[in-house]
Amino acid sequence: TAAATTAPASRVHMEMALLRMSQRLLGLSSRHDAGPGHDVLRLFASGRQGICLDEFLDAVSVLPLGISRAEVQAVFVHLLEIGGRVNVHAQIDYLSFERLFSAAEAATSAGLPPEAAALECIDRTRLRVALQRFALPDTHGRASPQEFRVALMQAERYLTHSQLQWLTMLTDKDGEGRLLPWTLIVRLGGNLNNSSKVGPVVELPFPVAVSRGGPVAPKAPRSLVVMAALARVRDRLLQAGPQLQLERIISLFFIAPTGDKGASDVSVKCEVLISLLSHLRLGISSSEAREVVSYISGCKGTAGNGNVQLSGLFDAVQRAGDPESAYLVNQLREFATHRLTGRGALFLSGLSEDRGDCVPEAKFRYCLSLALMGEAQLTGQLKEDEEDRMLLLAEKGATGDVQWKSFMKAYAGLQEIDIDNDSEELPCRVDTRSRNEGQDPISTQQSWRSMKTAQVSAQRVVVSPMAQVTEREPACQRGLCPCRRRQAA
């Protein structure tokens, strides 16, 4: 056919990209028995029904899914044109998970197309030898497209252009588009055990994030900080998919060497594990991940450059669902719900007009202080650890920015329409130095004492202008009236 002698069409490129991604997620392209599954992409999506392009690109930048960001854009646009948007009125295009997962499963079921049959005549032994040099430490198991083609031509001098194209399409890529030559051997049915020099090299696609500020919730007990962080990790996994497991997600990074029983028996560097936990969208920051790793490793201080057993992490996440741990976390949730219910308007008053999904921790604490201002007027100054305990319930990014929307929806009862339309319905910004007089206390959910003060202030505002516009009548001049004076003249 024409496809066997010429470059494959763009549709075939996208199908092969979906095949590589699906095989990575299902564990069919590696030495592991099973992958995390397609539900791991839900960790990076803000919605339950679909994922937008930026979120898809973010997932590929963090997870080694075997496709590049350029391929993600082509796949996204192609599937969007076929399946349509999740919400036709939305300003951002969302690709439904149902459509994405169905296309990935269809590509996996179909396997290699008939046009790829010409690859069977290639000598895989010589191909493996030619690709050995890409497993050296200075290459990190990666090769540029030009280097990859040169290595293939040196192994098989009579390769056609079509065969080169197919070999390139069947090779996994990182987010930048660099090829991983060892994945081609596995996909063609080769065995990496025959060569100790060829195989995956652990290289995280992201550095260790540095959180802003000091430690998380310094006034809360460290055990409570760890317990709340692990509970958030467990909840995020359950929300993404009931079968999603942290062990299988970490297996995507090929941390477990060949021949190991599993990832649970592997020791990794503390910094590597901190980086993984903070970038996998598990709702914890790098500071909280450091607290978790320190707890697992048994170090009283912060985690250093030592190693930690992955089995300790998996057991700790499992124990986060035990009744004792769940009881303590539920107490924190009930406390936050009791204190914040009905105070969402005051919290929003501390945010700027251009509101993103995340705010820095200092801004989040400031908004919390505004929301609890009326309570503080009744009971005096807030307890020192109240803000810290509420902060432990909020999901965070790698750098420590707080996802305030999900927090306020869960504990203050805010709805999306309240957040979008607050400029017209919610009270104006609160100034902590001088309270605005005449403000309706009911709309701000203040206490009854604040209501009394506001009513008195409102009365003064009404009376004061009347005193300013009232003028005394001029005194009458004595003597004849003006008409008689004119007659006398």
C-alpha positions in Angstrom: 0.0 0.0 0.0 0.9 3.7 -0.3 1.3 3.9 3.5 4.0 1.2 3.5 6.2 3.2 1.1 5.5 6.7 2.2 5.5 8.5 5.5 2.4 7.5 7.6 -0.4 9.9 7.7 -1.0 12.2 10.7 -3.9 9.9 11.8 -1.4 7.0 12.2 1.0 9.3 14.2 -1.8 10.1 16.6 -2.9 6.4 16.9 0.7 5.4 17.7 1.0 8.2 20.3 -2.2 6.9 21.9 -0.8 3.4 21.8 2.4 4.3 23.5 0.6 6.3 26.2 -2.0 3.6 26.9 0.6 0.8 27.0 2.6 2.9 29.6 -0.5 3.4 31.7 -1.6 -0.2 31.5 1.9 -1.5 32.1 2.2 -3.3 28.7 5.3 -1.5 27.6 7.4 -2.1 30.7 8.6 -5.0 32.8 5.9 -4.4 35.5 2.8 -6.5 35.7 0.3 -3.6 35.7 0.3 0.2 35.4 -1.7 2.8 37.3 -4.4 2.8 34.6 -6.0 5.7 32.8 -7.5 7.2 35.9 -4.1 8.7 36.9 -4.8 11.5 34.4 -7.7 12.6 36.7 -5.2 13.7 39.3 -4.3 16.6 36.9 -7.8 17.6 35.9 -9.8 20.2 37.7 -13.1 18.7 36.5 -14.6 15.2 36.9 -15.8 14.7 33.4 -12.9 15.9 31.3 -9.4 17.5 31.0 -8.3 20.7 29.2 -5.2 21.0 27.1 -3.1 22.7 29.7 -3.9 20.0 32.3 -3.1 17.3 29.7 0.3 19.0 29.0 0.9 19.3 32.7 0.3 15.5 33.1 2.7 14.7 30.4 5.4 17.0 31.8 5.2 15.2 35.2 4.4 11.6 34.3 6.5 9.6 31.8 3.7 8.6 29.5 5.8 8.0 26.4 4.5 10.9 24.4 5.8 14.4 23.9 3.9 17.7 24.5 3.7 18.3 20.8 2.0 15.0 20.3 -0.4 15.8 23.1 -1.6 18.9 21.3 -2.2 17.0 18.1 -4.0 14.1 19.9 -6.1 16.6 21.9 -7.3 18.6 18.8 -8.0 15.4 16.8 -10.1 13.8 19.6 -11.9 17.1 20.3 -13.0 17.4 16.7 -14.4 13.8 16.8 -16.0 13.8 20.2 -16.8 17.5 20.7 -16.5 19.6 23.9 -17.7 18.6 27.3 -19.4 22.0 27.7 -20.1 23.8 24.5 -20.6 27.1 26.4 -17.2 26.9 28.1 -14.4 29.3 27.0 -11.8 26.5 27.4 -12.0 23.3 25.4 -12.3 20.2 27.6 -11.8 16.7 26.3 -14.1 14.2 27.9 -12.4 11.3 29.8 -14.8 8.9 28.2 -13.6 9.9 24.7 -9.9 9.9 25.7 -10.0 6.6 27.4 -12.0 4.9 24.7 -9.6 6.1 22.0 -6.6 4.9 24.1 -8.2 1.5 24.7 -9.1 1.2 21.0 -5.5 1.9 20.0 -4.2 -0.8 22.5 -6.7 -3.4 21.2 -5.8 -2.7 17.6 -2.0 -2.9 18.2 0.4 -2.4 15.4 -1.3 -1.8 12.0 -0.6 -4.0 9.0 1.7 -1.4 7.5 4.2 -2.1 10.3 4.7 -5.7 9.2 7.9 -4.6 7.3 9.6 -4.2 10.7 9.7 -8.0 11.3 12.7 -8.4 9.0 14.9 -6.2 11.1 17.6 -7.9 13.1 16.8 -7.0 16.7 20.0 -8.3 18.1 22.0 -5.8 16.0 19.5 -3.2 16.9 20.0 -3.8 20.6 23.7 -3.5 20.3 23.4 -0.3 18.4 21.2 1.2 21.1 23.5 0.3 24.0 25.3 3.6 23.9 22.2 5.5 24.8 22.1 3.8 28.2 25.3 5.4 29.3 25.1 7.8 32.3 25.9 10.9 30.2 22.9 10.3 27.9 20.3 9.4 30.6 18.8 6.8 28.3 17.7 9.5 25.8 18.5 10.4 22.2 17.6 13.2 19.9 15.7 12.2 16.7 18.9 12.7 14.6 21.0 10.6 16.9 18.4 7.9 16.9 18.2 7.7 13.1 22.0 7.6 12.8 22.1 4.7 15.3 19.4 2.8 13.4 21.1 3.3 10.1 24.4 2.0 11.5 22.6 -1.1 12.7 20.6 -1.7 9.5 22.2 0.0 6.6 19.4 -0.8 4.2 16.5 0.6 6.2 13.9 2.4 4.1 12.5 5.7 5.0 9.1 4.1 5.9 10.9 1.7 8.3 12.7 4.6 10.0 9.4 6.4 10.4 7.8 3.4 12.0 10.7 2.7 14.4 10.6 6.3 15.5 6.8 6.2 16.0 7.1 3.1 18.1 9.7 4.6 20.4 8.6 6.3 23.6 9.4 10.0 24.0 9.7 12.3 26.9 7.9 15.6 27.2 10.6 17.5 25.2 10.4 15.0 22.3 13.7 13.1 23.0 13.4 9.4 22.3 13.9 6.5 24.8 15.6 3.9 22.6 15.3 1.0 25.2 11.5 1.2 24.9 11.7 0.2 21.2 13.4 -3.1 22.2 10.6 -3.9 24.6 7.8 -3.0 22.2 9.3 -5.2 19.4 9.4 -8.1 21.8 13.0 -8.0 22.8 14.4 -8.9 26.2 16.4 -6.3 28.2 17.8 -8.9 30.5 20.2 -10.0 27.8 22.1 -6.8 28.1 22.9 -5.1 31.4 23.7 -1.9 29.7 20.3 -1.2 28.2 17.4 -0.3 30.4 15.6 2.6 32.0 17.6 5.2 33.8 15.8 7.0 36.6 15.7 10.8 35.8 12.8 12.8 37.2 11.5 15.3 34.7 11.3 18.0 37.4 13.5 19.3 40.2 12.6 19.3 43.8 10.2 22.2 44.5 11.0 24.7 47.2 8.1 25.8 49.3 7.7 29.4 50.2 8.1 30.3 53.8 8.9 28.0 56.7 7.5 24.7 57.8 3.8 24.0 57.3 1.6 24.7 60.3 4.5 25.3 62.8 2.1 25.6 65.8 0.4 22.2 65.1 1.9 18.9 66.3 4.1 17.2 63.7 2.2 14.0 64.0 -1.0 15.8 63.1 0.7 17.5 60.1 1.8 14.1 58.7 -1.6 12.5 59.4 -3.5 15.2 57.6 -1.1 15.1 54.6 -1.4 11.4 54.3 -5.2 11.7 54.5 -5.2 14.2 51.6 -3.1 11.8 49.5 -5.4 8.9 50.2 -8.5 11.1 49.4 -7.0 12.3 46.1 -6.3 8.7 45.0 -9.8 7.6 45.9 -11.4 10.6 44.1 -9.4 9.9 40.9 -10.3 6.2 40.8 -11.2 3.5 43.3 -8.5 1.2 41.9 -5.8 3.8 41.7 -2.8 2.9 43.8 0.3 4.9 44.7 2.6 2.0 44.1 1.5 1.7 40.4 1.9 5.5 39.9 5.5 5.4 41.2 6.2 2.4 39.0 5.8 4.6 35.9 9.2 6.1 36.9 11.0 2.7 36.7 12.4 3.0 40.2 12.3 -0.7 40.8 15.2 -2.4 39.0 14.9 -5.5 37.0 14.3 -8.7 39.0 12.9 -7.0 42.1 9.7 -8.3 43.6 8.1 -4.9 43.4 8.5 -1.3 44.2 7.7 -1.9 47.9 11.2 -3.4 48.5 13.1 -0.5 46.9 15.0 2.2 48.7 15.0 5.6 47.0 16.7 8.9 47.9 14.7 11.1 50.2 14.9 14.0 47.8 13.6 11.9 44.9 10.6 10.7 46.9 9.9 14.3 48.1 9.9 15.5 44.5 7.6 12.7 43.4 5.0 13.3 46.2 4.9 17.0 45.7 4.5 16.9 41.8 2.0 14.1 41.4 -0.9 16.4 42.3 -1.6 14.5 45.5 -2.6 17.7 47.3 0.5 18.1 49.4 3.4 20.6 49.1 7.1 19.8 49.1 7.3 20.9 52.8 4.5 18.5 53.7 6.1 15.8 51.6 9.4 16.4 53.5 7.5 16.0 56.8 6.0 12.7 55.5 9.4 11.4 54.4 11.0 12.4 57.7 8.2 10.5 59.5 8.7 7.4 57.4 12.4 7.4 57.6 12.3 7.8 61.4 14.4 11.0 61.4 13.3 13.6 63.9 14.5 16.5 61.8 13.9 17.1 58.1 14.7 14.5 55.6 18.3 14.7 54.3 20.2 12.9 51.5 19.6 9.4 52.9 17.4 6.7 51.5 13.9 5.6 52.5 11.9 2.4 51.9 8.9 2.8 49.6 7.1 0.1 51.6 7.0 2.5 54.6 5.3 5.1 52.4 2.7 2.7 51.1 1.9 1.4 54.6 1.6 4.9 55.9 -0.9 5.9 53.2 -2.9 2.7 53.9 -3.0 3.5 57.7 -4.4 6.9 56.9 -7.7 5.2 56.4 -7.7 3.4 59.8 -10.5 4.4 62.3 -8.1 6.2 64.7 -6.5 8.3 62.0 -9.8 9.0 60.3 -11.3 10.1 63.6 -8.7 12.8 64.2 -8.9 14.1 60.7 -12.7 14.2 60.9 -12.4 16.3 64.1 -10.4 18.8 62.1 -13.0 18.8 59.4 -15.9 19.3 61.8 -14.0 22.1 63.5 -13.4 23.9 60.2 -17.0 23.5 59.0 -18.3 24.9 62.3 -16.1 27.9 62.2 -16.4 28.8 58.5 -20.0 28.0 57.6 -21.7 31.2 56.4 -18.4 33.2 56.4 -17.5 32.7 52.8 -18.3 36.3 51.9 -15.7 37.6 54.4 -13.1 35.2 53.0 -13.7 36.4 49.5 -13.4 40.0 50.6 -9.7 39.5 51.2 -9.0 38.2 47.6 -8.1 40.4 44.6 -10.4 40.7 41.7 -8.3 38.4 39.5 -8.7 35.1 41.4 -6.9 32.0 40.4 -7.5 28.5 41.8 -4.5 28.9 44.2 -3.2 31.6 46.5 0.0 31.9 48.5 -0.2 30.6 52.1 0.2 34.1 53.6 -2.8 35.3 51.5 -4.9 32.3 52.6 -4.1 33.0 56.2 -5.1 36.6 55.8 -8.5 35.6 54.2 -9.1 33.2 57.0 -8.5 35.9 59.6 -11.1 38.1 57.9 -13.6 35.2 57.8 -13.1 34.6 61.5 -13.1 38.3 62.4 -16.6 38.4 63.9 -15.9 35.3 66.0 -12.7 36.9 67.3 -14.7 40.0 68.4 -16.9 37.8 70.6 -14.3 35.5 72.1 -11.2 37.7 71.9 -8.1 36.9 69.9 -8.1 33.7 67.9 -6.3 30.7 69.2 -2.8 30.4 67.9 -3.2 27.0 66.3 -6.6 27.5 64.7 -5.3 28.8 61.4 -2.7 26.1 61.3 -5.3 23.4 61.9 -7.5 24.7 59.0 -4.4 25.0 56.8 -3.8 21.3 57.3 -7.1 20.5 55.5 -6.4 22.5 52.4 -4.9 20.9 49.3 -1.7 22.6 48.1 0.6 22.7 45.1 4.3 21.7 45.1 5.4 25.2 46.1 2.8 25.5 48.9 0.1 27.6 47.2 -3.3 26.7 48.7 -6.2 25.6 46.5 -8.7 27.9 48.3 -11.8 27.2 46.1 -12.1 23.5 46.9 -11.4 24.3 50.6 -14.1 27.0 50.8 -16.6 24.8 48.9 -16.1 22.0 51.3 -16.0 23.8 54.7 -17.8 27.2 54.1 -20.5 26.0 51.8 -19.5 28.3 48.9 -20.9 27.5 45.5 -19.3 28.3 42.2 -21.9 30.9 41.4 -21.1 32.7 44.7 -17.4 32.9 43.7 -18.2 34.2 40.1 -20.9 36.7 41.1 -19.5 38.0 44.3 -18.7 41.5 42.9 -22.4 42.3 42.8 -23.9 40.3 45.7 -21.1 40.0 48.3 -19.9 42.9 50.5 -17.1 45.2 49.6 -13.5 44.6 50.7 -12.9 44.8 54.5 -10.3 47.1 55.7 -8.7 45.8 58.9 -7.5 49.3 59.9 -10.9 51.0 59.8 -14.3 49.3 59.4 -16.6 50.7 56.8 -19.6 52.5 58.5 -23.1 51.7 57.4 -22.3 48.2 56.1 -25.0 45.7 56.4 -23.9 43.3 59.1 -26.3 40.5 57.9 -24.6 40.3 54.5 -21.2 39.9 56.2 -22.4 37.3 58.7 -21.1 39.3 61.7 -22.1 38.7 65.3 -25.0 40.5 67.1 -22.5 42.9 68.8 -21.2 44.0 65.4 -24.8 44.4 64.3 -25.5 46.8 67.2 -22.4 48.8 66.4 -23.2 49.0 62.8 -26.7 50.3 63.5 -25.5 53.1 65.7 -23.0 54.1 63.1 -25.7 54.1 60.4 -27.9 56.4 62.5 -25.0 58.9 62.9 -24.4 58.9 59.2 -28.1 59.9 58.6 -28.2 62.7 61.2 -24.9 64.3 60.4 -25.8 65.5 56.9 -29.0 67.1 58.1 -27.1 69.2 60.6 -24.8 70.4 57.9 -27.5 71.6 55.5 -29.7 73.2 58.2 -29.1 77.0 58.4 -30.4 79.6 60.8 -32.9 82.2 59.6 -31.5 85.7 59.5 -32.5 88.1 62.3 -35.3 90.6 61.5 -34.1 94.2 61.1 -35.9 96.7 63.4 -37.6 99.8 62.1 -40.0 100.4 59.3 -40.7 97.7 56.8 -39.2 98.2 53.3 -42.5 99.3 51.7 -43.1 102.1 54.2 -39.5 103.3 53.9 -40.1 103.7 50.1 -43.3 105.6 50.8 -41.6 107.9 53.3 -38.8 108.6 50.7 
